[in-house]
Amino acid sequence: MLDKKVVVAASGSRPATQRQPTAEERRRAQRVMLRMPVTVHIAGKTSLAGFTQTVSQNGAMIIVPEPLAEGAKISIENTKTQNKVDARVVRPPQITSEGSLIPVEFLSPSPQFWNVFFPPSVN
């Protein structure tokens, strides 16, 4: 009888093969490595020329010459198409040898902004 209780208890728990999803699996959209020139427009300041490191349907990681504060509202211009999209800086920048690596998120859905095909989400 003791064995049945153990089996019942074990069957009610999660199998050992289940695990917490990785950061990549939790993403809302897939990222694509793409180096594309962009211009970052900041209200009341000089525009910054930069480029993307990765892009997604919801934003990008961009590299610009100077850091931008977390929460800053910006406009990103795709210099190839001259389209613009409003965005915000979602985390503090990381300083790299190429400049400041800035994670940005679009303020409204813009899946066609980068003019690239994104793989389907793994979620």
N, CA, C and O atoms as a DFTB+ gen file, in Angstrom:
492 C
 N C O
     1  1       0.818      -1.193       0.000
     2  2       0.000       0.000       0.000
     3  2       0.863       1.259       0.000
     4  3       0.505       2.272      -0.602
     5  1       1.957       1.183       0.657
     6  2       2.878       2.305       0.666
     7  2       3.353       2.636      -0.750
     8  3       3.508       3.808      -1.095
     9  1       3.582       1.614      -1.566
    10  2       4.035       1.838      -2.934
    11  2       3.023       2.626      -3.741
    12  3       3.411       3.474      -4.546
    13  1       1.724       2.370      -3.548
    14  2       0.696       3.102      -4.298
    15  2       0.724       4.580      -3.956
    16  3       0.563       5.420      -4.841
    17  1       0.924       4.910      -2.705
    18  2       0.991       6.319      -2.309
    19  2       2.179       7.004      -2.970
    20  3       2.073       8.148      -3.413
    21  1       3.282       6.326      -3.037
    22  2       4.461       6.899      -3.679
    23  2       4.190       7.131      -5.156
    24  3       4.558       8.179      -5.687
    25  1       3.556       6.179      -5.833
    26  2       3.244       6.311      -7.254
    27  2       2.274       7.462      -7.475
    28  3       2.457       8.246      -8.407
    29  1       1.240       7.581      -6.634
    30  2       0.263       8.655      -6.780
    31  2       0.948       9.998      -6.571
    32  3       0.718      10.934      -7.338
    33  1       1.772      10.104      -5.564
    34  2       2.466      11.362      -5.309
    35  2       3.396      11.708      -6.470
    36  3       3.473      12.866      -6.881
    37  1       4.086      10.729      -6.987
    38  2       5.007      10.983      -8.093
    39  2       4.262      11.373      -9.357
    40  3       4.740      12.219     -10.113
    41  1       3.094      10.774      -9.607
    42  2       2.368      11.094     -10.836
    43  2       1.762      12.486     -10.786
    44  3       1.474      13.061     -11.836
    45  1       1.561      13.045      -9.603
    46  2       0.999      14.382      -9.493
    47  2       2.033      15.480      -9.661
    48  3       1.667      16.644      -9.825
    49  1       3.307      15.143      -9.626
    50  2       4.353      16.153      -9.770
    51  2       4.796      16.251     -11.222
    52  3       4.447      15.418     -12.059
    53  1       5.571      17.287     -11.495
    54  2       6.084      17.487     -12.852
    55  2       7.138      16.438     -13.165
    56  3       7.934      16.092     -12.292
    57  1       7.164      15.930     -14.379
    58  2       8.214      14.982     -14.750
    59  2       9.587      15.644     -14.640
    60  3       9.713      16.860     -14.790
    61  1      10.582      14.857     -14.386
    62  2      11.941      15.376     -14.228
    63  2      12.474      16.007     -15.509
    64  3      13.421      16.792     -15.459
    65  1      11.885      15.679     -16.651
    66  2      12.377      16.221     -17.916
    67  2      11.895      17.653     -18.154
    68  3      12.437      18.335     -19.024
    69  1      10.894      18.130     -17.410
    70  2      10.446      19.504     -17.590
    71  2      11.415      20.442     -16.889
    72  3      11.963      20.111     -15.839
    73  1      11.624      21.626     -17.483
    74  2      12.529      22.608     -16.912
    75  2      11.985      24.000     -17.173
    76  3      11.048      24.179     -17.951
    77  1      12.571      24.964     -16.527
    78  2      12.186      26.348     -16.761
    79  2      12.658      26.757     -18.154
    80  3      13.751      26.370     -18.568
    81  1      11.848      27.537     -18.890
    82  2      12.287      27.968     -20.224
    83  2      13.492      28.896     -20.126
    84  3      13.633      29.648     -19.162
    85  1      14.349      28.833     -21.124
    86  2      15.516      29.708     -21.185
    87  2      15.082      31.111     -21.592
    88  3      13.946      31.310     -22.024
    89  1      15.967      32.069     -21.457
    90  2      15.663      33.443     -21.861
    91  2      15.285      33.492     -23.333
    92  3      14.369      34.219     -23.718
    93  1      15.984      32.724     -24.154
    94  2      15.688      32.688     -25.596
    95  2      14.277      32.160     -25.841
    96  3      13.570      32.664     -26.714
    97  1      13.866      31.156     -25.083
    98  2      12.532      30.566     -25.251
    99  2      11.431      31.492     -24.741
   100  3      10.293      31.407     -25.203
   101  1      11.753      32.375     -23.793
   102  2      10.752      33.300     -23.237
   103  2      10.543      34.528     -24.110
   104  3       9.578      35.263     -23.900
   105  1      11.395      34.769     -25.061
   106  2      11.287      35.971     -25.893
   107  2       9.956      36.010     -26.630
   108  3       9.407      34.981     -27.024
   109  1       9.456      37.226     -26.805
   110  2       8.213      37.406     -27.555
   111  2       8.407      37.156     -29.031
   112  3       7.489      36.703     -29.715
   113  1       9.599      37.447     -29.531
   114  2       9.882      37.282     -30.960
   115  2      11.334      36.853     -31.134
   116  3      12.190      37.156     -30.303
   117  1      11.588      36.155     -32.210
   118  2      12.941      35.703     -32.511
   119  2      13.822      36.892     -32.888
   120  3      13.358      37.862     -33.486
   121  1      15.083      36.798     -32.531
   122  2      16.064      37.811     -32.909
   123  2      16.863      37.316     -34.102
   124  3      17.119      36.122     -34.259
   125  1      17.247      38.272     -34.935
   126  2      18.055      37.968     -36.115
   127  2      19.290      38.865     -36.050
   128  3      19.180      40.078     -35.874
   129  1      20.466      38.253     -36.195
   130  2      21.685      39.064     -36.234
   131  2      21.715      39.800     -37.572
   132  3      21.676      39.188     -38.640
   133  1      21.783      41.117     -37.487
   134  2      21.748      41.936     -38.701
   135  2      22.447      43.256     -38.421
   136  3      22.051      43.997     -37.521
   137  1      23.470      43.543     -39.178
   138  2      24.166      44.823     -39.048
   139  2      23.590      45.754     -40.110
   140  3      23.866      45.613     -41.301
   141  1      22.784      46.708     -39.650
   142  2      22.086      47.621     -40.552
   143  2      22.270      49.055     -40.038
   144  3      22.121      49.300     -38.841
   145  1      22.587      49.992     -40.915
   146  2      22.735      51.375     -40.453
   147  2      21.402      51.962     -39.998
   148  3      20.366      51.729     -40.620
   149  1      21.441      52.724     -38.909
   150  2      20.263      53.411     -38.385
   151  2      20.668      54.813     -37.952
   152  3      21.841      55.092     -37.700
   153  1      19.681      55.677     -37.872
   154  2      19.868      56.988     -37.271
   155  2      18.925      57.069     -36.087
   156  3      17.732      56.792     -36.211
   157  1      19.463      57.447     -34.945
   158  2      18.656      57.568     -33.728
   159  2      18.378      59.046     -33.506
   160  3      19.297      59.853     -33.364
   161  1      17.097      59.384     -33.479
   162  2      16.671      60.765     -33.275
   163  2      16.203      60.909     -31.831
   164  3      15.381      60.131     -31.347
   165  1      16.743      61.923     -31.153
   166  2      16.395      62.205     -29.762
   167  2      15.894      63.637     -29.713
   168  3      16.571      64.552     -30.182
   169  1      14.709      63.836     -29.147
   170  2      14.111      65.170     -29.100
   171  2      15.067      66.174     -28.455
   172  3      15.577      65.942     -27.359
   173  1      15.305      67.291     -29.146
   174  2      16.135      68.359     -28.624
   175  2      17.633      68.108     -28.673
   176  3      18.405      68.908     -28.147
   177  1      18.061      67.011     -29.295
   178  2      19.486      66.705     -29.378
   179  2      19.872      66.377     -30.817
   180  3      19.010      66.174     -31.672
   181  1      21.159      66.331     -31.067
   182  2      21.663      65.948     -32.376
   183  2      21.417      64.459     -32.593
   184  3      21.563      63.662     -31.667
   185  1      21.047      64.086     -33.811
   186  2      20.822      62.679     -34.150
   187  2      22.133      61.907     -34.087
   188  3      23.207      62.467     -34.308
   189  1      22.035      60.621     -33.783
   190  2      23.202      59.756     -33.691
   191  2      23.175      58.724     -34.807
   192  3      22.160      58.059     -35.018
   193  1      24.274      58.588     -35.514
   194  2      24.393      57.525     -36.510
   195  2      24.859      56.272     -35.786
   196  3      25.760      56.329     -34.949
   197  1      24.250      55.152     -36.107
   198  2      24.624      53.900     -35.475
   199  2      24.286      52.731     -36.376
   200  3      24.065      52.898     -37.575
   201  1      24.249      51.551     -35.790
   202  2      23.889      50.355     -36.544
   203  2      23.296      49.335     -35.597
   204  3      23.462      49.428     -34.380
   205  1      22.603      48.365     -36.161
   206  2      21.999      47.320     -35.347
   207  2      22.996      46.187     -35.129
   208  3      23.899      45.962     -35.934
   209  1      22.807      45.493     -34.031
   210  2      23.544      44.250     -33.786
   211  2      22.594      43.086     -34.020
   212  3      22.924      42.135     -34.728
   213  1      21.391      43.171     -33.410
   214  2      20.323      42.208     -33.645
   215  2      19.031      42.989     -33.795
   216  3      18.893      44.098     -33.279
   217  1      18.075      42.385     -34.518
   218  2      16.764      43.001     -34.688
   219  2      15.692      41.952     -34.409
   220  3      15.931      40.749     -34.523
   221  1      14.505      42.435     -34.039
   222  2      13.357      41.560     -33.864
   223  2      12.125      42.329     -34.308
   224  3      12.219      43.498     -34.682
   225  1      10.988      41.685     -34.267
   226  2       9.739      42.348     -34.643
   227  2       9.356      43.415     -33.627
   228  3       8.529      44.279     -33.918
   229  1       9.955      43.363     -32.430
   230  2       9.588      44.288     -31.352
   231  2      10.640      45.339     -31.045
   232  3      10.396      46.219     -30.220
   233  1      11.807      45.274     -31.684
   234  2      12.856      46.232     -31.363
   235  2      14.197      45.807     -31.904
   236  3      14.292      45.193     -32.967
   237  1      15.254      46.146     -31.147
   238  2      16.608      45.843     -31.613
   239  2      17.624      46.086     -30.514
   240  3      17.324      46.674     -29.475
   241  1      18.831      45.618     -30.775
   242  2      20.021      46.016     -30.022
   243  2      20.788      46.886     -30.999
   244  3      21.197      46.425     -32.064
   245  1      20.984      48.146     -30.634
   246  2      21.678      49.055     -31.532
   247  2      22.956      49.553     -30.873
   248  3      23.065      49.601     -29.648
   249  1      23.909      49.917     -31.700
   250  2      25.170      50.468     -31.209
   251  2      25.285      51.895     -31.730
   252  3      25.228      52.144     -32.934
   253  1      25.448      52.827     -30.789
   254  2      25.601      54.248     -31.103
   255  2      26.823      54.776     -30.349
   256  3      27.284      54.142     -29.400
   257  1      27.357      55.946     -30.770
   258  2      28.591      56.460     -30.167
   259  2      28.484      56.832     -28.681
   260  3      29.489      56.790     -27.972
   261  1      27.299      57.191     -28.199
   262  2      27.179      57.612     -26.801
   263  2      26.015      56.891     -26.118
   264  3      25.059      56.487     -26.779
   265  1      26.098      56.733     -24.794
   266  2      25.038      56.005     -24.083
   267  2      23.736      56.790     -24.036
   268  3      23.734      58.021     -24.047
   269  1      22.635      56.060     -23.983
   270  2      21.306      56.645     -23.810
   271  2      20.720      56.068     -22.526
   272  3      20.890      54.884     -22.239
   273  1      20.039      56.895     -21.766
   274  2      19.497      56.476     -20.475
   275  2      18.344      55.498     -20.631
   276  3      17.558      55.596     -21.574
   277  1      18.248      54.558     -19.704
   278  2      17.111      53.637     -19.662
   279  2      15.832      54.465     -19.579
   280  3      15.751      55.416     -18.801
   281  1      14.839      54.104     -20.378
   282  2      13.567      54.814     -20.403
   283  2      13.500      55.954     -21.404
   284  3      12.423      56.501     -21.643
   285  1      14.636      56.324     -21.998
   286  2      14.655      57.419     -22.968
   287  2      13.773      57.073     -24.162
   288  3      13.813      55.954     -24.673
   289  1      12.975      58.047     -24.602
   290  2      12.135      57.867     -25.785
   291  2      12.924      58.395     -26.984
   292  3      13.461      59.502     -26.959
   293  1      12.977      57.577     -28.025
   294  2      13.744      57.919     -29.215
   295  2      12.928      57.572     -30.459
   296  3      11.876      56.938     -30.377
   297  1      13.427      57.994     -31.586
   298  2      12.878      57.590     -32.875
   299  2      14.027      56.957     -33.649
   300  3      15.109      57.534     -33.757
   301  1      13.781      55.764     -34.186
   302  2      14.811      55.056     -34.946
   303  2      14.461      55.156     -36.422
   304  3      13.334      54.870     -36.826
   305  1      15.430      55.562     -37.214
   306  2      15.233      55.635     -38.666
   307  2      16.019      54.516     -39.329
   308  3      17.228      54.393     -39.135
   309  1      15.327      53.706     -40.109
   310  2      15.966      52.701     -40.938
   311  2      16.511      53.469     -42.142
   312  3      15.743      53.884     -43.010
   313  1      17.817      53.659     -42.200
   314  2      18.371      54.522     -43.243
   315  2      18.231      53.946     -44.648
   316  3      18.325      54.682     -45.630
   317  1      18.009      52.642     -44.753
   318  2      17.798      52.053     -46.082
   319  2      16.417      52.391     -46.636
   320  3      16.275      52.661     -47.829
   321  1      15.403      52.377     -45.776
   322  2      14.028      52.642     -46.230
   323  2      13.558      54.043     -45.876
   324  3      12.542      54.505     -46.395
   325  1      14.282      54.722     -45.001
   326  2      13.935      56.039     -44.465
   327  2      12.650      56.006     -43.632
   328  3      12.077      57.057     -43.346
   329  1      12.194      54.815     -43.241
   330  2      11.050      54.701     -42.330
   331  2      11.523      54.968     -40.913
   332  3      12.669      54.685     -40.564
   333  1      10.622      55.520     -40.094
   334  2      10.933      55.795     -38.689
   335  2       9.929      55.085     -37.798
   336  3       8.782      54.859     -38.182
   337  1      10.382      54.738     -36.601
   338  2       9.517      54.122     -35.607
   339  2       9.917      54.675     -34.235
   340  3      11.101      54.848     -33.947
   341  1       8.915      54.950     -33.395
   342  2       9.184      55.415     -32.042
   343  2       9.529      54.221     -31.168
   344  3       8.952      53.142     -31.307
   345  1      10.483      54.432     -30.262
   346  2      10.965      53.350     -29.407
   347  2      11.387      53.922     -28.065
   348  3      11.401      55.135     -27.857
   349  1      11.735      53.005     -27.151
   350  2      12.292      53.433     -25.866
   351  2      13.430      52.509     -25.501
   352  3      13.462      51.344     -25.898
   353  1      14.365      53.048     -24.734
   354  2      15.500      52.272     -24.241
   355  2      14.999      51.454     -23.055
   356  3      14.462      52.013     -22.099
   357  1      15.173      50.132     -23.113
   358  2      14.586      49.273     -22.078
   359  2      15.533      48.888     -20.948
   360  3      15.071      48.475     -19.884
   361  1      16.833      49.008     -21.145
   362  2      17.802      48.702     -20.088
   363  2      18.982      49.647     -20.222
   364  3      19.165      50.260     -21.274
   365  1      19.783      49.775     -19.178
   366  2      20.981      50.619     -19.295
   367  2      21.904      50.087     -20.389
   368  3      21.940      48.881     -20.634
   369  1      22.648      50.972     -21.047
   370  2      23.540      50.537     -22.130
   371  2      24.743      49.777     -21.591
   372  3      25.123      49.909     -20.427
   373  1      25.329      48.977     -22.477
   374  2      26.610      48.326     -22.200
   375  2      27.641      49.011     -23.084
   376  3      27.420      49.205     -24.280
   377  1      28.759      49.370     -22.488
   378  2      29.810      50.026     -23.255
   379  2      30.681      48.942     -23.898
   380  3      31.176      48.041     -23.221
   381  1      30.857      49.049     -25.218
   382  2      31.679      48.091     -25.965
   383  2      32.764      48.861     -26.714
   384  3      32.785      50.091     -26.692
   385  1      33.648      48.146     -27.364
   386  2      34.701      48.800     -28.146
   387  2      34.130      49.550     -29.349
   388  3      34.773      50.454     -29.883
   389  1      32.917      49.172     -29.776
   390  2      32.295      49.838     -30.932
   391  2      31.398      51.008     -30.536
   392  3      31.007      51.800     -31.394
   393  1      31.068      51.127     -29.253
   394  2      30.192      52.190     -28.780
   395  2      29.268      51.665     -27.693
   396  3      29.583      50.679     -27.027
   397  1      28.138      52.317     -27.516
   398  2      27.167      51.915     -26.499
   399  2      26.134      50.977     -27.106
   400  3      25.467      51.318     -28.083
   401  1      26.010      49.802     -26.520
   402  2      25.032      48.809     -26.967
   403  2      23.720      49.105     -26.240
   404  3      23.641      49.001     -25.016
   405  1      22.700      49.472     -27.004
   406  2      21.433      49.954     -26.448
   407  2      20.295      49.004     -26.818
   408  3      20.035      48.802     -28.005
   409  1      19.607      48.415     -25.832
   410  2      18.427      47.602     -26.140
   411  2      17.192      48.503     -26.246
   412  3      16.871      49.241     -25.316
   413  1      16.511      48.433     -27.384
   414  2      15.334      49.273     -27.599
   415  2      14.113      48.427     -27.946
   416  3      14.221      47.344     -28.521
   417  1      12.952      48.957     -27.577
   418  2      11.671      48.299     -27.836
   419  2      10.768      49.297     -28.548
   420  3      10.670      50.455     -28.144
   421  1      10.110      48.841     -29.608
   422  2       9.183      49.707     -30.324
   423  2       7.999      50.049     -29.416
   424  3       7.560      49.213     -28.625
   425  1       7.483      51.276     -29.528
   426  2       6.328      51.675     -28.725
   427  2       5.024      51.108     -29.266
   428  3       4.045      50.977     -28.530
   429  1       5.012      50.770     -30.553
   430  2       3.832      50.123     -31.139
   431  2       4.338      49.021     -32.079
   432  3       5.449      49.112     -32.600
   433  1       3.530      47.990     -32.292
   434  2       3.971      46.885     -33.152
   435  2       4.397      47.384     -34.534
   436  3       3.677      48.143     -35.182
   437  1       5.566      46.951     -34.967
   438  2       6.113      47.341     -36.273
   439  2       6.868      46.165     -36.890
   440  3       8.072      46.264     -37.127
   441  1       6.176      45.052     -37.153
   442  2       6.868      43.848     -37.620
   443  2       7.556      43.993     -38.973
   444  3       8.452      43.207     -39.282
   445  1       7.172      44.956     -39.777
   446  2       7.774      45.124     -41.103
   447  2       8.877      46.180     -41.131
   448  3       9.464      46.418     -42.186
   449  1       9.169      46.814     -40.005
   450  2      10.108      47.938     -39.984
   451  2      11.486      47.589     -40.538
   452  3      12.061      48.377     -41.289
   453  1      12.019      46.435     -40.187
   454  2      13.372      46.078     -40.610
   455  2      13.409      45.527     -42.030
   456  3      14.486      45.375     -42.606
   457  1      12.260      45.229     -42.595
   458  2      12.179      44.739     -43.969
   459  2      12.941      43.419     -44.129
   460  3      13.628      43.199     -45.126
   461  1      12.802      42.537     -43.110
   462  2      13.409      41.203     -43.145
   463  2      12.371      40.182     -42.707
   464  3      11.385      40.526     -42.056
   465  1      12.599      38.924     -43.069
   466  2      11.733      37.825     -42.649
   467  2      12.248      37.278     -41.324
   468  3      13.440      37.004     -41.185
   469  1      11.352      37.119     -40.348
   470  2      11.733      36.571     -39.056
   471  2      11.260      35.134     -38.954
   472  3      10.153      34.808     -39.382
   473  1      12.097      34.270     -38.386
   474  2      11.670      32.875     -38.199
   475  2      10.501      32.817     -37.206
   476  3      10.359      33.707     -36.368
   477  1       9.673      31.787     -37.294
   478  2       8.560      31.682     -36.359
   479  2       9.068      31.499     -34.938
   480  3      10.147      30.951     -34.714
   481  1       8.270      31.968     -33.980
   482  2       8.623      31.848     -32.576
   483  2       8.658      30.379     -32.162
   484  3       7.869      29.572     -32.654
   485  1       9.567      30.037     -31.264
   486  2       9.684      28.660     -30.780
   487  2       8.723      28.380     -29.622
   488  3       8.610      27.233     -29.191
   489  1       8.046      29.378     -29.120
   490  2       7.145      29.205     -27.966
   491  2       5.897      28.495     -28.364
   492  3       5.025      28.262     -27.527
